[in-house]
Amino acid sequence: MAKKQNKGTDLSSEEKIIAAARKVFTKKGYAATRTRDIAEEAGMNLALLNYYYRSKEKLFQLVMTEKMQQLFGVIVPIVTNNEIKLETKIEQLADKYIDMLSANPDLPLFVLSEIKQNPEQFKKKMQLEKLIRNSSLIQQLKEKRPDIDPIHFLINILGMLVFPFIARPIIFGVDMENQDRFHAFIQQRKKLIPAWVKAMLARK
């Protein structure tokens, strides 16, 4: 019975550490974060944190993998679905990606800034390039506009989805009233982005 209780305590402590690491890394980035900062955020001493996770690097890898999966995990099932037509893919990307980013507004800037520090490591870890280039979305874009590299369209779509969240503090500020304005603004983009992409694809 005691063993089960200890196991439950262990899991609870690990979850607290991961939650704290997630918060501190997202706020400060890898370089500025100390393990002591994570321990304080988790409400435990540094020795206990080190008992579960021996290094800041290990914690960061866990958090970064989670964040990368959040940022790109929405894309992959849509772009690789052979059963969905191009127009529907674009609509789904706009709808699901905006919902995900609305729930995780700090995610794009955190992931992109950390990728910049070590691009080869994350490229190798995620292996997204081959997956995306061989996806049904890319093939559909090639068929629709064979005169243009389809990656241009994909970058345009992602830029239209992600950049408003990066620019949000500058354009909308951070107070509650402006948060409501931003929410309304970003919901409008669910319809506008597919319309803009379809217009780009149709124009020759």
N, C-alpha and C positions, 0 to 999 in steps of 0.2 A: 504493500500500500504506500509506504514511504517512497519507494522508487518511482511510482507513478506521479506522486506529488512533486518530486524533484524534477521529473521530466517536464511536467507542466510549467514549473517555474523556469526551467531552462528555455523552453520555447517562448515564454512570455518575455524573458530578458532579451532574447535574440530579436524578437519582433520590435521591441522598444529601441534597440540599437539601430536596426535597419530603418525604422521610421525617423529616428533622429538624424541618421546619416543622410537620408533622403532630403530632409529639410535643410540641413546645414550645407551640404554640397550644392544644392540648388541655389541657395542664397549666396554662398561665398565662392563657389567653384573649388576645384581640387587643390590648387596651389595655396590658397589662403586658408584652407580648412586644417585644423589640428585635431588629432584624436581626442584631445582634452575637450575641444568644443563639442564634439559628438557625445562624449560621456556626460558633459553638463546638460546638454539638451535632453539626453535620455534619463537624466536624474539618477545617475549611478557613478561610482568612482572609476577612475581610469584603469585600475587593476582588473576590475570585473569586465570592462569592455575588452581589455587585452586578452582575457581568459577565453572569450568567445571568438574574437577576431584579432589576429596577431598584428595586422598592419592596416594602415590607412588605405593602401593600395587595394587590398582584398575587399574592403568595404566599398571603395569607389567602384570597383569592377562590378560588384553586385548591383549597385544603384544605377550605374551607367548602362548596364545590360537591360535593366528594367525600363529605363527611360528611352533607350533606343527602340526597344520593342513597342513601347507606347507610341513613339513618333512615327515609326515606319510600319508597325503591325497593322494599322488600318488600311494602308495602301495595298499590301501584297495580296490579300484575298480578293480584292476588287480587280486589280490589274491583271491577275493571272486567271481569272474566271473566263473560261472559253464559251460559256453559255450566255453571257451578257453582251448586248450590242454596245457599240462605242458611246452613243449618246447616254445610255443608262449608266455606263461606267463613270462618265464625267459627272453626272448628277449625284451618283452615290459617293464619289470622292468628295464633292463639295459638302454634301450633307453630313456624312460621317466624320470627316476630318475636322469640320468646324465644330461639331459637337465635342469631339475629343479634345481639341485645343481650348474650347471654352471651359472644359472641366480641368484643364492643365495649362493655364495661360503662360506660366514661366518655362514650360518645357522646351519650346523651340530655341530660345536664346541660350539656355543651359547646354543643350545637346550640341548646338552648332559651335558654341565657344569652346567646348571641350574637344570636339572633333578637330577643330583648327589646331589645337595643341599637339595632336597625335593622329593625323589623318590615316596613315597607313595601318595603324593598329585597328582602327574601327572599320576600315574598309575590309580588312582581312577577316575580322570577327563577324561582321554582318553579312558579307558576301552578297550585297544587294545588286551590284552592277550587273552581273550575269543574269540574275533572276529577272530584273526589270527589262533588260535589253531583249530577253527571250520571251517576254510576256505577251499575252494576247492583245493587251492594250497597245503595245508598240507596233505589233503587226497590223492592227486595225488603223492606227494612225498612218502607217506607211501606205496602206491601201487607199486611204482617204486623200492624203497629200504626199504622193511619192516624190515630189519635188523638194521636200523639206525634211531634214533630219528630225524624226519624231521626238527626240530628246528635247528639242526646242519647245515643243508643245507641253511636254511633261514638266519641264522647268517652269514654264509660264504658269501652268496650273498650280504647282506647288508654291510658287512665289505669291500668287494671288491669294492663296489660302493662308500661308504662314506669315507673310510680312505684316498684315494688320495687327497681329498679336505682338510682334516685335516693336512696332511703332506706336502701339496703344498709349503708353504713358505720355508720349510727346503730343499726339493728336487729341486724345480724349482726357488726359489727366488721370487721377486716381480716386477722386471722391465718388461717393455713392451715386449722385445724380448722373455723372458722366459714365459710370459703369452701366447704368440703365440705357443710356444713349448708345454705348458701345455694343451692348447686347442686341439692341434693335438693329444697329448698323450691320452687325455680323450675320444676323438672321437674314437680312436682305441679300447678302452676298451668296447665300445658298441658291438663290434663283438667278442672280446676276452672273455669277462665274460660269455656269454651264452655258448661258446665252452668249457670253463673250467668247468662250472657247469655240462654240459652234460657228460663230461669225468668223473667227480666225480660220477655222478649217474650211469654210465655204469660200473664202475670198481667194482669188487667184489673179 
